[in-house]
């Protein structure tokens, strides 16, 4: 009887120790990625699920100065709005499904709630500017879910979100957010929007100044990073997404991008 009681005490002690270490971030269980994200520059990403489903977001035009991605072969393409740096279907073979966030006349949103293999895709209508689209038109936020992880691509969001828009977005694990200003939100508003959405795992900045010539009118990512401690800079343009998080706030991950030969 005494041995059994001691065994229970020992097990309780181990459980407590594991809980404390886990809360402190010192221990983690092995976890396989549920998806991968690849950034090609500007707002163009490829989401790849663990089973290999590929969704290309906002395919960029070839004249921006980024190395044009090749051999993409996505299963589907999403287009947040119809500006040429976001809707270049010439990057893909043409056999994939295309989800356009805006109607053909660009005056309304297409309500998307669909599934491509193991990736669900839905859309939320927002604006490209702070005047309800009067200056730059409409924009679409796309939400992708695979392996229990939700990823929000904000497109060329131009304003802070309303309560109604936030409710439509729902809980998010990873947010891809423009931070460079110009035709989108700047670093200050991007920080506010991220605080509104409160992603659980990761924040990935996009649409900021890089060495690509067409991005010179945008602000660099540094202003968005100011005051943040949970930052990871990747040389690679590809990152794995898992469901694990042991830090009190989402990690900000600045991805690299493939440069064309004439850039350093």
Rosetta blueprint (number, residue, H / E / L):
1 X L
2 X H
3 X H
4 X H
5 X H
6 X H
7 X H
8 X H
9 X H
10 X H
11 X H
12 X H
13 X H
14 X H
15 X H
16 X H
17 X H
18 X H
19 X H
20 X H
21 X H
22 X H
23 X H
24 X H
25 X L
26 X L
27 X L
28 X L
29 X L
30 X L
31 X L
32 X L
33 X L
34 X L
35 X E
36 X E
37 X E
38 X E
39 X E
40 X E
41 X E
42 X L
43 X L
44 X E
45 X E
46 X E
47 X E
48 X E
49 X E
50 X L
51 X L
52 X L
53 X L
54 X E
55 X E
56 X E
57 X E
58 X L
59 X L
60 X L
61 X L
62 X L
63 X L
64 X L
65 X L
66 X E
67 X L
68 X L
69 X L
70 X L
71 X L
72 X L
73 X L
74 X L
75 X L
76 X E
77 X E
78 X E
79 X E
80 X L
81 X L
82 X L
83 X L
84 X L
85 X L
86 X L
87 X L
88 X L
89 X H
90 X H
91 X H
92 X L
93 X L
94 X L
95 X L
96 X L
97 X E
98 X E
99 X E
100 X E
101 X L
102 X E
103 X L
104 X L
105 X L
106 X L
107 X L
108 X L
109 X E
110 X L
111 X L
112 X L
113 X E
114 X E
115 X E
116 X E
117 X L
118 X L
119 X E
120 X E
121 X E
122 X E
123 X E
124 X E
125 X E
126 X E
127 X E
128 X L
129 X L
130 X L
131 X L
132 X L
133 X L
134 X L
135 X L
136 X L
137 X L
138 X E
139 X E
140 X E
141 X E
142 X E
143 X E
144 X E
145 X E
146 X E
147 X L
148 X L
149 X E
150 X E
151 X E
152 X E
153 X E
154 X L
155 X L
156 X L
157 X L
158 X L
159 X L
160 X L
161 X L
162 X L
163 X H
164 X H
165 X H
166 X H
167 X H
168 X H
169 X H
170 X L
171 X L
172 X L
173 X L
174 X E
175 X E
176 X E
177 X E
178 X E
179 X L
180 X L
181 X L
182 X L
183 X L
184 X L
185 X L
186 X L
187 X H
188 X H
189 X H
190 X H
191 X H
192 X H
193 X H
194 X H
195 X H
196 X H
197 X H
198 X L
199 X L
200 X L
201 X L
202 X E
203 X E
204 X E
205 X E
206 X E
207 X L
208 X L
209 X L
210 X L
211 X L
212 X L
213 X H
214 X H
215 X H
216 X L
217 X L
218 X L
219 X L
220 X L
221 X L
222 X H
223 X H
224 X H
225 X H
226 X L
227 X L
228 X L
229 X L
230 X L
231 X E
232 X E
233 X E
234 X L
235 X L
236 X L
237 X L
238 X E
239 X E
240 X E
241 X E
242 X L
243 X L
244 X L
245 X L
246 X L
247 X L
248 X L
249 X L
250 X L
251 X E
252 X E
253 X E
254 X E
255 X L
256 X L
257 X L
258 X L
259 X E
260 X L
261 X L
262 X L
263 X L
264 X L
